Amino acid sequence: MGWLGIDDTDSLNGGCTTEVFHRLIEGLPSETITGDACLVRLWPFAQRRTRGNAALSIELHHPNEAELLQHLDAWWNDNILPLKGEVASSTMSAREQHPASPGMVWFREKPPASHYWAAVRGHVELDDLPAADRSWGGHGRIGASAAAAWDKTASTWEAIAWRQPSVQGTRRIDEDTLTTLDTWPSIVFSRDPRRGTQLIAPRGHSPVLFGLRSQTSEDAHKGCEMLVDSPGTEAISGWRVFQTNQASGDHLTDSYVLTVRSSEIHSERKHVRLETEQMPVVMFAEGGPVNALGRWVTRGDRIEVRGLLHPDGSLHAEQARVIEAVPRKKIRPRCPQCNVRMKSMGANQGIRCPSCRFRSEDGWDDVEPQCPFLEWVEPHIGDRRHLSRPLAWPVIP
């Protein structure tokens, strides 16, 4: 019958749109048939983005649309509108904060996918939105509409469990069960292989206990059930599996082939900034191998970069490779008669073979540079964007 979307019920200081959405779905009239709940990450540079920058949507079927909308009206007024809030302070981000501005939309027909692609790759204003058949609230309508428009070209699944409201402090997740789940081929991004630490529990103030990500819906459900039933996992208030655009790479367009002019390393934060003939490129310290590649390249090198164009005109690199590297040093040529490396006889006096005494004009041979990265590189698992598609995964046609 239609598509429902919501967004912007949280802030950097707390709250959780997924939990709000879960409770909304749980509270729908009993005769409502629901599709898969969808979690859609959007453009990472959106000015008013929320903490996780995720919007939610779901397809709903109800025998009487008027009754369903009446229920949604009441739910909005009682449970979502009160979340419209003040600016929340946070030490976790230096960006400007905005009050939560919840939004909800209802479309009888699925909105055009072009709106999703616009919102995952760039800035969208309220005036740019497709006309919803019913809408509630403020700026959250942007993400809500994008989530409803998502065409699921590429998707993964995430099982999210929420803590009981009275529980605070350190999250308790059964480590033995998670270790078992790590062996399932479909379970992804659950542990940092460098440190051995788990990656499924969020940081900061959030009612989320964990988010278990999988390449299949079936294993997301099975894995979540195992975790919540394990003795080492704290009691939860509920859980739900979402189909997501995480690891889709949808936020990126084409790669950029660039020629390096100069490089600079930030003295404190250790970010690398490359000046190229086309645009500046920023390779953050958190990028690991990408940052290391940025430290290695020099003037004249040609590189290929995939990343996001920041509003300031710089390219924030997410994946990179060296196409062609200029020589880093030169050495004396070998003697054409005995193959011994020749040596200088002094300034402007040419070179001479120390073995057979053969002489020649002054000269040098280039040394082929040994790039430490022979293929594409990307940040380690724990430092990638939610949307980043791993290099090891097949390219989406």
Buried (B, 14 or more C-beta within 10 A) or exposed (E): BBBBBBBBBBBBBBBBBBBBBBBBBEEBBEEBEEEBBBBBBBBBBBEBBBBBBBBBBBBBEBEEBEEBBEBBEEBBEEBBBEBBBEEBEBEEEEEEBBBBBBBBBBBEEBBEBEBBBBBBBBBBEEEEBBEBEBBBBBBBBBBBBBBBBBBBBBBBBBBBBBBEEEBEEEBBBBEEBBEBBEEBEBBBBBBBEEEEEBBBBBEEBBBBBBBBBBBBBEBBBBBBEBBBEBEEBBEBBBBBBBBBBBBBBBBBEEBBEBBBBEBEBEEEEEBBBBBBEEBBBBBBBBBBBBBBBBBBBBEEBBBBBBBBBBEEEBBBBBBBBBEEBEBBEEEBEEBEEEEEBBEEEEEEEEBBBEEEEBEBEBEEEEEEBEBEBEEBBBBBBBBBBBBBBEEEBEEEE
